Each structure stands twice: as C-alpha cells, then as structure tokens.
C-alpha cells in the first residue's frame, strides 16, 4: 500500500501549488503525480466513494476518489521517499480529518493561511476567470449574497463559499482535534511567497527530512 506521509491541506489560493512544485524538487520527497487529487474529500465508507462537496462541482470530476488510482499517484517514488500531496479542500471539508485518519493514522499536515479578504478575492477571480463579471462590484455582490445565507457549515460549492473558506479557526480546530498540535505546521502566505527558503526549511524540519537548497 502506497499512501502519503504528509498532506498540504490548504488554504485554497494560498500558494499551495508553489509548495507542491518546490517540495517535489527535494531528493527525499515525492509529491503525487497530480496536484489536488482531493481523495479525502470523499466518504470512503460507501462504494463508490461519495463526494463531500457539492456533487455538481467540476472539482469532483477532476478528483481521484478511487483508492488504487490514488496509490498509483505515488508509484514513481523511490525507496524510502517521504510521500506527500496538496489538496486545499482538506482544510475546509468538515469530514476530511476523519477520512484522513481512517487511511493515515499518523500523518504530518501543512497549512498555509492567507489574509482572508485577499484569499476570498483571489478565489473569486479564479472561479470567475471565464466570466465577464470579475470587477470589485461583482465580488462585493457575491459576498453580500453569501453573507445573507444561513450561517454555519455547508458543503463546498464554488463561488458561494469564498468567505466560508477563510474561517480558518474552526477549520484548523477540526484537524487539531483529530491529530494534535504536533502534527500540524501552520505557515503564512506572506512567508511562503516572501521568504520561501525559510518556509521550506520549516517544512523539511516538520517532515523530518534534511534541509535542501531549493
């Protein structure tokens, strides 16, 4: 069985793609062949696994819920490599910590947090990149619509969740409750983008691999 040793769990639009790329350059680390397989954003107690986000989201069709296919994403790893993947949905999806625990009893987790307003606007632009409505006014209307919805958790559904995805406190707490503080390394977006060498050193230390000149 070939499963990851660590997960970059989010947040979305917070330089996780850059982390995936850089970490894959480390001689002792192998990242999944594709970024964001979202394997643990599915309920694996059902057959086939049931998505824990809006089933109509295009993310579902791009994900890798099948366990064998997921393991194959790490088939290129060398002996003794530390395996990882980055799926920012894991930070938000309420059931993700439990799904992770069932497969990975002792994973290391990495989270990158970005200013919630900046993150929300970046997320909005990403979702609406093919739409003519990308102006600040449209973003403001979208935020007002989201704030008018009933409070509380709901499965991720794209543009209606750009604010909810920035409620880091409750999201991190779910992972802390499941895995404990020693399992989780939290970095800031500013550190990852402004001082990447320092951020990568901290990740290497967290994973127990030698530091590397990326």
C-alpha positions in Angstrom: 0.0 0.0 0.0 1.4 3.4 -1.1 -0.1 6.3 0.7 1.2 9.7 1.6 3.1 10.6 4.7 2.1 14.2 4.7 -0.7 16.4 3.3 -0.7 20.1 2.4 -4.3 20.8 3.5 -4.8 24.4 2.3 -5.9 27.0 2.2 -7.1 27.4 -1.3 -5.4 30.3 -3.3 -2.6 30.4 -0.7 0.5 29.2 -2.7 -0.1 25.5 -2.3 0.7 25.0 -6.0 4.1 26.5 -5.4 4.7 24.4 -2.4 3.8 21.2 -4.4 6.3 22.2 -7.1 9.1 23.1 -4.7 8.7 20.1 -2.4 8.8 17.8 -5.4 12.4 19.0 -6.1 13.6 17.6 -2.7 15.6 14.4 -3.3 13.8 12.7 -0.4 10.3 13.9 -1.1 7.9 12.6 -3.8 4.7 14.5 -4.4 1.7 13.0 -6.1 1.8 13.0 -9.9 -1.1 15.4 -10.0 -1.9 18.2 -7.5 -5.3 18.3 -5.7 -6.4 14.7 -6.0 -8.9 15.5 -3.2 -9.0 11.8 -2.2 -10.1 12.6 1.3 -12.8 15.0 0.3 -14.9 11.8 -0.4 -16.7 9.5 2.0 -14.9 6.1 1.6 -17.4 4.2 3.7 -19.6 4.0 0.5 -18.9 2.2 -2.8 -18.2 4.2 -4.9 -16.9 6.9 -2.6 -19.4 9.8 -2.1 -18.2 13.4 -2.6 -18.3 15.5 0.5 -18.6 18.7 -1.6 -21.4 19.7 -4.0 -21.6 16.7 -6.3 -22.2 19.1 -9.2 -18.9 20.8 -8.7 -16.4 20.4 -11.6 -13.8 19.6 -8.9 -15.5 16.2 -8.4 -14.7 15.0 -11.9 -11.1 16.1 -11.6 -10.6 14.3 -8.3 -9.2 10.8 -7.6 -11.6 9.1 -5.1 -10.6 5.5 -6.1 -8.0 4.2 -3.6 -6.0 2.1 -6.1 -5.8 5.1 -8.5 -4.8 7.3 -5.6 -2.0 5.0 -4.6 -0.8 4.9 -8.2 -0.1 8.7 -8.0 2.9 7.8 -5.8 4.1 4.7 -7.8 7.1 6.7 -9.1 8.5 7.2 -5.6 11.9 5.9 -4.7 12.6 3.6 -1.8 12.5 5.5 1.5 11.0 8.7 0.0 8.6 10.8 2.0 5.4 11.0 0.1 3.0 14.0 0.0 0.2 15.6 -1.8 -1.6 19.0 -1.7 -5.4 19.3 -1.7 -6.6 22.6 -0.3 -10.2 21.3 0.1 -9.0 19.2 3.1 -8.8 22.3 5.3 -12.4 23.2 4.6 -14.3 19.9 4.2 -15.7 19.1 7.7 -15.3 15.3 7.3 -11.8 15.4 5.9 -9.9 14.8 9.1 -11.9 11.7 9.9 -11.4 10.4 6.3 -7.7 11.1 6.6 -7.4 9.3 9.9 -9.0 6.2 8.6 -6.3 5.8 6.0 -3.3 7.6 7.6 -3.0 7.1 11.3 -0.1 9.5 11.8 0.2 12.0 9.0 2.1 15.3 9.1 -0.1 18.2 8.0 0.9 21.6 6.5 -1.4 24.6 6.2 -0.8 27.9 4.6 -3.1 30.8 5.7 -3.6 33.9 3.7 -5.3 37.2 4.6 -9.0 36.1 4.4 -10.0 39.1 2.3 -7.2 38.7 -0.2 -7.8 35.0 -0.3 -11.5 35.4 -1.0 -10.9 37.9 -3.8 -8.3 35.7 -5.4 -10.7 32.7 -5.1 -13.5 34.7 -6.7 -11.3 35.8 -9.6 -10.2 32.2 -10.1 -13.7 30.8 -10.1 -15.0 33.6 -12.4 -12.0 33.7 -14.7 -14.2 32.8 -17.7 -16.9 35.3 -16.8 -17.1 39.0 -17.7 -18.2 39.7 -14.1 -14.8 39.9 -12.4 -15.0 43.5 -11.1 -14.9 44.5 -7.5 -18.6 45.4 -7.6 -19.4 41.8 -8.7 -17.2 40.4 -6.0 -19.0 42.6 -3.4 -22.4 41.4 -4.6 -21.2 37.8 -4.3 -20.0 38.4 -0.8 -23.3 40.1 0.2 -25.2 37.1 -1.2 -23.1 34.6 0.7 -23.4 36.6 4.0 -27.2 36.6 3.5 -27.2 32.8 3.6 -27.9 30.8 6.8 -24.7 30.7 8.9 -22.8 27.5 9.6 -21.1 24.8 7.5 -22.3 23.7 4.1 -20.6 21.5 1.5 -18.2 23.4 -0.8 -20.0 24.7 -3.9 -17.6 27.2 -5.5 -18.5 30.9 -5.7 -20.9 30.6 -2.8 -18.1 29.7 -0.5 -15.4 32.3 -1.0 -15.9 33.7 2.5 -16.6 30.5 4.3 -13.2 29.1 3.1 -11.5 31.8 5.1 -12.9 30.8 8.5 -9.6 29.2 9.5 -10.2 28.9 13.2 -12.9 26.3 13.1 -11.2 24.5 10.1 -7.9 24.2 11.9 -9.5 23.1 15.1 -11.0 20.1 13.4 -7.6 18.9 12.3 -6.1 19.7 15.7 -8.8 17.7 17.5 -8.1 14.7 15.2 -4.3 14.8 15.0 -2.9 17.1 17.7 -0.7 20.2 17.5 2.5 18.3 16.8 1.1 17.0 13.5 0.2 20.4 12.1 2.6 23.1 10.8 0.9 26.4 10.0 2.7 28.9 7.7 1.6 32.3 6.5 1.1 33.1 2.8 3.5 36.0 3.2 6.2 33.7 4.5 5.8 31.2 1.7 5.8 33.8 -1.0 8.1 36.4 0.5 10.6 34.1 2.3 10.2 30.7 0.6 13.6 29.4 1.7 12.7 29.9 5.3 9.2 28.3 4.8 10.7 25.3 3.1 13.3 24.8 5.8 10.4 24.8 8.4 8.6 22.2 6.3 11.6 20.0 6.0 12.1 20.1 9.8 8.5 19.3 10.3 8.7 16.3 8.0 12.0 15.1 9.4 13.9 15.3 6.2 17.2 17.1 5.6 17.0 20.7 4.6 17.6 21.2 0.8 18.8 24.1 -1.4 15.7 24.5 -3.5 
